[in-house]
Amino acid sequence: MERQAPFGNKKAEKTRKQGLVYQNFSRLCQKIAMIARLCPDHLITPERVRMTAWLMLAATLIGLTYLFATAHGTVDSLGRPLGTDFSDVWTAGWMADHGQAARAWNWPAHHAVQKAVHHDPAIPFYGWHYPPPFLILATLLAQIPYVPALILWQGLTLAGALLVVRHVLPGQRDALLIALGAPVVMVCLGHGQNAFMTAGLLGGGMALLDRRPWIAGMLLGALVYKPQFAVLIPVLIIARGNVRAFLAAGLTSVGLCLLTLLIWGWPVWQAFIDSLPLTQHIIIENGATGWEKIQSPFAALRQWGGSIPAAYVVQGLVTAIAIAIAALVARRGTMEVRGAAALSAALLCTPYVLDYDYVLLGMAIAFVAADMGKRGPLPWERSWLAYAWMAPLFGRAVSEWTHVPVNLIAAIAVLALAMRRAILLDGALAYQLPGRTKIA
């Protein structure tokens, strides 16, 4: 009869195999470094970045000025509402303020009110697909006229996002210029969207998670208004072992939901639930918004002709991988690397993410830049960050013409950069046996 190996030998064999895995990974990184001489990082200089940011900021201001100067009331020269998607937000708030809260999820009723709001029977329809907590904010915005509400909405949420950037990159004199000049800012302002608030909440929550867990949890819990970007939050908080942040996030999200029940009762939730199948079928699965605008793994496969079940499988795999990477980084990485991983992974965890939502990727770039400032850059980082910063400018057009998901590639690249920094600089793959030294 063959004798079983002592437990100590099994432990040694396991340690040897794990060591080989890490050594093979190190060799792979060394081979990648051999092509570093081809890296265009040296072309990404502070002067060029600053000049590009100024040019993009000027283009944004000129474009917005033209839109407002040529508008007729609340409708721009192309026949669309100023702020396009803000139309459904303000309209839903108006309906809630006039006793029609549950009808905000009724597409024909919502469109009829939009036509009345803009005094234009040909106004395009912009659907209201959000959970009831966002109706609280929409109702507040509807207390003032449409155009001032749009300016206030975009101004305050942009300021909040910039405040997070300033917190992540203190003392960096060009940080706000580069953030304001990012092409995705122009895209988001043009659509009157909520991505500034989403990036501010998620970025702020990740930045404060260790030092101010209660505040961080409240910021993260407020993302209940856009739950597709909150899927990975519980996993990240658990990976950090931060009980206070977990409680704060849970209480905030539950509190906001209960507040909607207190104000409007169950009918708003029933209306929201009833609207989900239509939203899923028309907007998500059949791409009524336009596949070139939706920059997710699901949309990429559908744009390439893939079936709906296959697209869900691919999206599920990408979501699982993204959450696993973000959790790994959350456990071992610095605050800056954790923030970059969380923001970029959030974009990969939903089948419905549009190009303006890539404000989150702009915030992730700020986190990576902050870590680069503290510990130095790694090869190819400047190049990929420059690509990710510029991607929203041409991502929609390139995706429409070539079916190449430019923005999606940028999100994957930034998540990969964060993972690489966590592995190489923070020892994210290092491990320690009980009573033994850490193996790296």
N, C-alpha and C positions, 0 to 999 in steps of 0.2 A: 504494500500500500504506500502511495506517494505521500510523503510528509508535507504538510502545509508550511509555507514560508512564515517565519516569525512576523509579528505585526511590524516590528521595526524595519524589516527588509521591505515590506510593502510600502511603508511610508517613504523609505529612501527611493524606491522605484518611482513612486508617484512624484516625488520632488524632482527626480532626474528628468522625467518626461515633461513636467511643467517648465523646468529650466530650458529644455530643448525647444519648446514652443516659443519661449521668450527670445532665445538666441536666434531662432529662425526669423522671428519678426525683426530683430535688430539687424540681421543681415539684409533683409529686404529693404529696411530703411537706408542702409549703407549703399545698396545698389541704386536706390532712387537718388541718393545724394550725388552719385557719380555723374548724373546728367544736370547737376545744378548749374554748370557753366552755360546751359541753354536757357536758363531762367531769365525772363525779362524784368526781374524786380528792379534792376538798376534804372529802368526807364520811368519807374513810378517815383518821381521826386516830389518833395513838398511844394516846390514852386509850381509844378505842373498840376498837381492836385488842387492847389489853391486857385489857379487860373481857371481850371475846368469848373470848379464849384462856383466861382463868380459868374462865368458864362451861363451855367445852368440856372442860377438864381435869377439872373437878368431875363432869361427866356421865360421862366416861370412868372415873373412879375409882368412882363410884356403880354404874355398869353392871358393872364387873369384880367389885366386891364382891358384888353380887347374884348373879352367875353362880357364884362360888365358894361363897357362903353357902348357896345352894339346891341345890348339886350333891350327888349321891349317889356317893361314890367319885370316879371319873374321868369320870362322866357328868353333864351339866348337867340342869336341870329340863325341857328340851325334848327330852331323849333323845339329845343329841349329845355326842361327846367334848368335854371342856374343851379349848379351843384348836382345835377341829374339825380343821383341816388338819394340825396337829401330830401327829395320830393316825397318819397314814401315815409320818411321819418317824420317830417313836419305834418304830413297829412294824417298819419296814424295818431299823432299827438292831438291834432284838431278833432279827430273823430272821438277820441277818448274824452276830450274836454266837453264834447257835446253829446255825451250819453251813448256813443256808438262804439265803445271800446272793442267789443267782441267782433264787430263787423270789419275791423281793420284787417283781419285775415281773410276776408271775403274779397276775392280779386275784383269782380265786377263792381262791388260797392266801393272799394278803395279807389278804383280807377275813376269812377264817377265823381268822387270828391276831388281827386287830383285835377280833373278837367275844370271843376268849379273854382278851385284854388288858383289855378293859373289862367283862368278865363280863356281857355283854348280847348275846343272839343277835339282837336287833333293831337293833343299832348300825348307822348308815349307813356306806356304804363311801366311803373317801377314798383315791383311787388314788395310787400312787407312780410318777411319770413322769420323775424326775430322772436325769441321767447318773451313772455310778458314783462320780465324785469326791465327790458329796454324801453318799454312803453312809459315807464315812469319819467325817464329823461326826455323822451319825445314829447310828453305832455307839457313839461316845463318849457321846452323850446317853442312850443306852439302858443305860448302866452304872448309872444312878441311877433311882429310881422315877419314874413318869410325871409326876405333878404337880410335884415339885421340878425335874424336867428341863425342863418347860414354863416354869416361872418363871425358871429359870436361863437358858434359851435366849432368851426374850424380853427379860429384863433385860440380859444382856450385849450382845446385838445392838443394842438400843435405845441403850444407853450408848455403843456405838461410833459409831452414827449421830450422836448428840448431840455427841460429841467432834469430829466433822468439822464440824458446824454451828458449834461454838465456835471452831474453827480458821478457818473462813471469815468469821465475824462476831466477831472479838475485840473485847472492850470493849463490846459491845452487851448491856446488862443485861437486856433483854427477849427476847433471841434464844432462849434455852432455854425460856422460858415459852411463846412463840409456837410453837416447834417441838413441845413436849410437848402443847400444847393443840390442835394441828392435828387435825381430824376423822379424817384418814387414819390417825393413830396409834391411835385407838379401833378403826377397822376392822381394822388389822393385828393388834392385840393380841387382838381377838375371834376371829381366825382362826388365831392361833399361827403366823403366816407368817414367811417369811424376807426380807421386803422391807426390814427395817431393815439387815440385813447387805448386801443388794444395793446399797442406797443408800449405805451407808458405804464399801463397796469402790469403787464407781464415783465417788462424790463425793470420797473421799480420794485416789484415783488421779489425778483431774483436778486437784485442788488442789496435789498434790506433783509434778506431771509435769515442771515445769521445774527446781525446786530439788532434788528428791530422785528422780531418774529411776529408780533401781533399785528403791526402795521403791514408787514409783508403779506401775511395771511389775508388781511382785509382786501388788499389790492388784488391778490390772486383770486379770492372768492368773488370779487365783483365781475370777473370774467364770465360769470354765469349768463351774462347777456349775449355772449358769443361762445357757446360751449364747445364748438369744434376746435377751438384753440386752447381749451382747458383740459383736454383729455389726459395729457401727460402730467398735469400739475400734482395730483395726489401721489403719483409714483415718485416724482422728484422730491417732494416734501418728505415722504417716507424714507427715501434713500438718504436724506440728510439726517433723519431721525429727529426732526424738529416737531415735537408734539404741539407746542404753542401755535406755531404757524398753521399746522393742520387743523387745530380747533378753530382758529380765527377764520380760516378759509371756509370751513364748513358752516360756521355760524353766519358768516356774511352771506353766502349763497342762499342758505335756507331762509335767512331773515329777509332778503330781497324778494324771494318767492312768496313768503308769507305776506309781505307788504302788498304785493299785487292782489292777493286774495282778499286782503282787508279793504282795499280800495275798490276793486271791480268784481270780486267774487270769482267763483269757478268758471263762469262762461268764457272768460278770456283764455283760460288754459284749455278748455274744451275746444275753442275755436283754433287755437294754436295746434293742438294735437290733430284735429281734423284736417288741417291744411298741410300736414307733413307729407302724406302720400303724393299729393299733387306736386309739391315742391320737389320731392325726390324724383318723381317720374319725368317731369318736364324740365326742371332747372338742372338737376344733378346728372341724371342718367342720359338725358337726350341733349344736354348742352344748349338750352335755349339762349343762354347768355352769350354763347360763342366759345368754342373750345380754345381759341387763341387767347381768350381772356382768362380762362381757368387754368391755373398753372399747378396742377396736382398730378401725382402718378396715375390716378384714375382717369383724369381728363386726357393725359398723354396717350394712354392705351386706347381710349375711345376715339381720339383723333386719328390714331393709326389704323383704325378699323377693327379694333378688338371688341369682343362681346362684353355685355354688361357683367355677367358672372366672372369672366376673366379679369375685368378691370377691378372688380371688388377684391378678388384674390390678390392681385398685385398690390392694390392699396393696403390691404390688410398686412401683407408681408413688409411693405415699406414702413407702415405705422409701427409694427412690432420692433423692427430694427432700429428705427429712430428713437423710440421710447427707451429701448435697451441701452443705446449709446448715451442718450441724455442722462439716464439713471447712473450709468458707470461714471460719467463725468461729474455728476452731482455728488457722488460719494467721495471722490478723491480730488477733484479739480479745484482751482482757485475760484473766487467769486466771479472774476471776469470770464474765465473759461466756462464756468457753469451757466452764466447768463447767455453766452453765445450759443452754447449747445441747446439750451431750452428754447430760445427764440427761433433758431433755425429748424429744430426738430418739430416745433409746433406747426410750421408751415407744411411739413411732410405728413402730418397725422390726420389730415382731413381730405376727403375727395373734392371739397368745394372751397378752394382758395383762389382769389382773383389777384390780378397784378397789383392793385392798390394795397392789398393786404401785405405786400412785401415791404411795407414800412417796418414790419417786424425784423426783416433781414437787415435793414439799415441800422436798427438798434443792435442787432447781433454783431454787425461790423464794428460798432463803437466798442462793444465789450472786447472783441478780439484786439482792436487797436490799443485798448487800455492795457491788456496783458502784454502786448508787444512792447509798449512803452516801458513796462516794468522789467521784463525779462529778455527783451530783444526779439527780433523777428527770426522766423525760420524760413528756409528757402521756399519760394513760390507764394508765400503768404501775401505779399504786397500785390502780386499779379492777380491772384484769385479774388482778393478783396476789391480791387479796382474793377474787375469784371462784375462782381456782385453789385457794386455800387451803381454801375452804368446799366446793368441788365434791364431794369424796368423801362428805360428809355426806348429800347428797340425790341424788347421781348415779345410784345403783342404782335408787331408787324412780322418779325421773323417767324414766329410760331404759325401765323396765318399763311405765310408764303412757303415755308419749308417744313412745317410740322415738327420743328425742333423746339422743345420746351426750354427756352433760354433761362427763364426765371427759376424753373425747377432745378436745372443744373446748378444754378448759383446757390440755392438753398442746400443742396447736397454737398457742394464744395465747402461752404462755410461750416456745416456740421462736421465734415471730415477734418477741417482745420482745427476745430475745437477739440475733437477727439485726439488728433495727433499731439496737440500741446499737452493734453491731459496725460497721455501715455508717455511722452518723451520727457516732459518737464515736471509732472506731478506723480509719476509712477503709478498711473491708474491700473496697470496690469500687474503691478507688484503684489505679492501676497506674503503672508506670514503664518507659519505653523505655530501652534501653541508652544511657548517656551523656546522658540527659535528666532534667529534673526530674519529680517525681511529678505526675501529673494527677489532680485530685480534683474 
